[in-house]
Amino acid sequence: MTKAFIPCMRNEKGSTIVNIGGFADGRMAFPYYSVDVATRAGVFSFIKAINRELEIEGHATRVTYFCPSPADTEAEKPFHVLWKKIGITIVPVEKVA
């Protein structure tokens, strides 16, 4: 989808394509999620490469990866111990929002 939208946006000053993901910036090696982590790392590297291409070609459009911090929610609670063990801070829902 990113590659499909770039031609439409490449001449728009300040345009940004945002990819939404999880597990920090796509490079965190979260245990028991190896395939998911590998996929996210691929997306992260894809974004870096696309941004380099856009910069070399002199286009203003940029691509970014957004991932909110782990929130203090019921769905996230089972993972809190794991997050803390690997040094990630759990944040209040209000801060994530």
C-alpha positions, 0 to 999 in steps of 0.5 A: 500500500505504501508503494501504491500511495507514494506516486500520489503524494510524492510532490505534496510538501510535508506529506507522510505515510504512517505505518502502524505497528507494535513492539516498539519501533519494529526492531524489538525481539519480543520472545515467543513472537519470532515470526511477528517480530521478523515481519515487523523488522522487515517493515521497519527496514522497508520504511528506512529504504523507502525514505532513503529513496525519497530523499535521494530523489528529492521528494518531500514525502516521508514514511514513518512507523508508529507504535504506541507504548504498552498500556496498562489495560486488561488485554496487556496485563498478561504481558506486563511481567515480560515487558518489565523483564525486557525493560519496557515501561507500562504507561497509563492508557491516558498517556497512550491515547 
